[in-house]
Amino acid sequence: MSVESVFPQLEALLPHVQKPIQYVGGELNSTVKPWDETDVRWALMYPDAYEVGLPNQGVMILYEVLNEREGVLAERTYSVWPDLEKLMREHDVPQFTVDAHRPVGAFDVFGVSFSTELGYTNLLTALDLSGIPLEAKDRTEDHPIVMAGGHAAFNPEPIADYIDVAVIGDGEQAVLEVTEIIRAWKAEGRPGGRDEVLLRLAKTGGVYVPRFYDVEYLPDGRISRVVPNRSGVPWRVSKHTVMDLDEWPYPKQPLVPLAETVHERMSVEIFRGCTRGCRFCQAGMITRPVRERSITGIGDMVDKGLKNTGFEEVGLLSLSSADHSEIGDVAKGLADRYEEDKVGLSLPSTRVDAFNIDLANELTRNGRRSGLTFAPEGGSERIRKVINKMVSEDDLIRTVATAYGNGWRQVKLYFMCGLPTETDEDVLQIGDMAVNVIAKGREVAQSNDIRCTVSIGGFVPKPHTPFQWAPQLSAEETDARLGKLRDKIRGDKKYGRSIGFRYHDGKPGIVEGLLSRGDRRIGAVIREVYERGGRFDGWREYFSYDLWMSSAAEALGGTGVDVDWYTTRERSYEEVLPWDHLDSGLDKDWLWEDWQDALDETEVPDCRWDPCFDCGVCPQMDTEIQMGPTGKKLLPLTVVK
Amino acid sequence: MQRVRLRYTKRGRLRFTSHRDFQRAFERALRRAEVPMAYSAGFTPHPKVSYANAAPTGTGSEAEYLEIALVQRRDPEQLRALLDAYMPDGLDVVDAVEAHGSDFSDRLEASEWELRLDRVEPGTARAAAEAFLAAETVEVERRTKKGIRAFDARAAVLALGVAPAPGVPAGRMPGEEPRAGGAASSEDAATSEDAADRPGEGGCAILRLVVRHVTPAVRPDDVLSGLRATADLAPPVPAAVTRLAQGPLDEESGTVTDPFAPDRDAVPEPTGAGVSSAGTVPGDTA
C-alpha cells in the first residue's frame, strides 16, 4: 500500500512559519525512492532543528548506506520548531520526512540519533506528532520500531520506556543487520507480531530491547540488578565496531541543503576512536580502538565529495585530527591539490603542540590566519594530571609563541570547570595561563593587538568513563567558581582587556548530568517536562532549568531519590550503574583503576605509541588498532577539461 | 572578461527558498560546474555574481535575473544548460544572453505577477479587483525592521484582473496542459510531484497583476492586503504567488517586456559565441 505525501497540507502552513525552506527537502544528493518498491523503510531523525541536524554525519552516513540497498528506503526527519508544531497540531498534519513528506508513523523503523541527551523531549514531541504512542508498551504491530542510537544511547535508560530498541556503537553494519531481520520477519507474514521481531533483534546480542530487562532496586534507591526476563536475551548487549574505514567511505555524496546550517562545509572523517585517554571524554572511551582512514582513502573522499557538493571548505574530522599517523602528508597533499581552487581546509580538535602550528600554517596557505583553538581543558598542571590531558604550561606557551610568530592574532583556549578534585585555585590558574599567553604574544608579535579568548564549559560526568563514579559540581558552586575567575581576569589592569571570557552558568549542566547518568526512573521526569511544554533543551532560549527542577520534584516524588542523588552524589565501586548491561568493551575494573589513578594524579599513556594498558576493548570486541603510516602520498589530480 | 545574464525560476516547493539560500546554492553550482568565474579582489575573494531584485521568500517566480562575470568565454546557451543541470529542480536556469550595457537593473521597471487564490470564486475575485482599481489610494501596512509602516499600494498597480484560465506552472492543476506561450518556459516546469502537491478542491481564482517597481516596493502581499481592505477579500488558504515576468514597461500597453531584448539586439560578438537562446519572451500575454 502506498503512502501519500502530506506536503499539500504542510504547504498551506509554510507561509506562516520561520525559514520554511527547512521543511521542503530537495537537498542536493537527497534520495526519494518509490515506496512500493521497497520492503524495509527507515525514517531517520536527528532530534534537533534542521540547521543542526542536517550536517550530522551519523544520520547522513546511515541514510546513504540504507538507500544504497535494494529494497530498502531511508528518509530523514528533524524536529519542527514550535511555530510549526502548533500549526501541525491545529491542522492535524503528522511528523513528516523532508524527502518525500511521508508520515513518520508509516515507516517500519523510526531511528533517532542522540548526540546529546538534550534531545529527549524532542523525541517525545516527534513521537506524539507522528501518532505513535509515547510509551513503547502501548504500541502495536502498526507502529514503527522506535530505535535510539548515537553516543547518548550508551545509557538509554532514561528513555527506556519510549524506545523499542537501542543500538550502540558504529551504525553502518548494524542498520543493515537490523534491516535483514525485519525483512525476513515481514516476508514470513510477521509471525508473533511486534514481540517476536523485537525478540529476534535482542537475540543478536547487539540490539538492546529495554522491555526484555527488569530493573530491581535496593531500599536505598540504588539498583540491585538488571536482569533479562526472556530466555535467549543476553545479559549484556554489545556495541558495534566497524573495522577498515576505507571499506566504508561514507558519506560519498554528502547532502547539500538549500537552507543555511551550522556547518557549511564538507566533512571527511579521517579516523574513528581515540586513545589519548582523557578521562572526562565519553567519545574517546566508547569509540575505541583507533581506526584510521588511509591517506589515499581520505584523498578520494575529499575529491569526490567536493565534486558532488561544490562546498568551499573541507573539515578533516576526528576526535583529535592532528593524531592521524600521516596528517602532515594529508595536509600538505590537500593544500597542494586545492591551492588554485580556493578550497579551505580545516582541522577541528587539535592538541596543543608546535607541530599543529605547522599544520595550521599549511592549511591556511592562501587564507586568513584569524584564530587558533586549543583545549588544555584544565587550568593547573595538577588538574591536567587528574584528567589525563598531558599538556604542560611550557608546551602551551611555546606553541602559542609559534602561532603568534606565524601571524596568528587570536588564540582560543577551551577549559572545563567542575572537574573531579578541582578547587578554586585550579580554576583561577586559567586566568594566569591567559595572562602568560597574552604576555608572550605581545612579545613575539611586537604588537599589543593580540587576543586570547577563554571559553569554559561545565564538566558533566558521563557513563562509560573513569569519571562515571564522580560527583558533579553543583550549579551554585560552578557559578561561584567561575565568578571568581571572571573577577580575577577583569581586575587585571595590564592584560584583562585582551582576554575574552566566555562561560555558561552551571544550570544546564545539572540537567545534562541528570539525563546522562539517569536510570529508568528519569523517564517520568522527561515526560513531565515534555507535557509542560519543554522542547529544544539544547537551545538557551527554550531551556528552562526551573521547568526541569519542578518536573523532577513532581515525577521523582516518593522514589526516595532526587536530582542531587543523580548528579552531585559520588558512586561507590560496588554500585550497579544503570548502564552496566550495555557493553562498550571497557573493562569496568580498568575504568575503576583509571578513576583511582585520576585521584592519585597519575597519567596513562596512549596505546598507539605505548604498550597496551588493558582497557579491555580490543579483546572484548575482537577489534584492533588500525593505523598507518602507509607511506603513500597524495598525487596531484589529473585535470580533465 | 565576459558577462552573461541569466534568467532563473523558483518553482514548486523551492519557492520557499530565500534569496540567501539561492545565492549559496548558485555559487556551489558554479563550483561544481567548474565555470571559469572571475573573482573579486580582496582578502576573501568571491565569485562575481550580481543579483537583481529577488522575489520574496515563499513566492514563486518565472523571471529572476542575475549576471555573472567569467574569465574565459563561454557560449551563453551551453552555460545555461550546464548550470541548469547543476541546480536543483525548481531553481531552473531558463534563459541566457551575453551582457551588453551596464544598465540591467534599470531595465527592471515592473513585474507581472500571478496570484492564485484557492477556494475563492473567480467572480468574487473580479469584484474585489475592480473595487481596488476604483480606489484613488489604498493604504496598507507592512511590518518592517523599523516597525509597522503604512503606504499606498494603489498607485504602483498598472493592471489587476482575473485571468481567463488557470495554467502557469506554479499554479497548474493536476492533469492540465501547460499554457501555450506566455510564461511557460522552454522547460516543462511543473513535475508530476509538484502537481500532486497542489490542493485541488473548491473554486480557484487567478489574479494577474502588473506592478511598477517603486520605493517602497509594492509587493503582491501588499496588494492582497489592499484587496482585503477595499473589498474584504480574505482567501481561506494563503495565495500562491508567482512572478511571471519582470522587465521594461511598455507604457502604451501596460505590459512587461523582455529585459534581455537590448542584449539580443546588440551587435553579435565577432567570435560568434553569443548564440541567442530561442527562449520565449516573458510577459507577452498580459
Contacts between the chains, C-beta under 8 A, distances in Angstrom:
chain1	res1	chain2	res2	distance
A	5	B	196	6.8
A	5	B	197	7.1
A	7	B	13	7.0
A	7	B	197	4.9
A	8	B	196	7.7
A	8	B	197	5.5
A	8	B	198	6.8
A	8	B	199	5.2
A	11	B	13	7.2
A	11	B	197	6.2
A	11	B	199	7.7
A	12	B	199	6.8
A	12	B	237	5.1
A	12	B	238	6.3
A	14	B	16	5.9
A	14	B	58	7.1
A	15	B	58	5.2
A	15	B	238	4.3
A	16	B	238	7.5
A	19	B	18	7.6
A	20	B	16	4.1
A	20	B	57	7.2
A	20	B	58	6.4
A	21	B	16	4.7
A	21	B	17	5.4
A	21	B	18	6.3
A	21	B	21	5.5
A	21	B	57	7.5
A	23	B	16	7.8
A	24	B	13	4.3
A	24	B	14	6.9
A	24	B	16	5.3
A	25	B	13	7.5
A	26	B	13	6.4
A	26	B	14	6.1
A	26	B	88	5.5
A	26	B	89	7.3
A	26	B	90	6.8
A	27	B	88	7.9
A	28	B	25	7.8
A	28	B	28	7.7
A	28	B	88	6.2
A	256	B	25	7.8
A	256	B	28	6.4
A	258	B	14	7.2
A	258	B	17	5.3
A	258	B	21	4.6
A	258	B	22	7.7
A	258	B	24	7.5
A	258	B	25	5.5
A	258	B	88	7.1
A	259	B	21	5.9
A	260	B	20	6.8
A	260	B	21	6.8
A	260	B	24	7.1
A	264	B	24	7.5
A	307	B	32	6.7
A	308	B	32	7.6
A	309	B	28	6.8
A	309	B	32	7.2
A	310	B	27	7.6
A	310	B	28	3.2
A	310	B	29	6.2
A	310	B	30	7.5
A	310	B	31	4.1
A	310	B	32	3.9
A	310	B	86	7.7
A	311	B	28	6.8
A	311	B	31	7.9
A	312	B	28	7.9
A	312	B	31	7.0
A	342	B	39	7.5
A	342	B	45	6.7
A	367	B	44	7.9
A	368	B	43	6.3
A	368	B	44	6.8
A	641	B	34	7.9
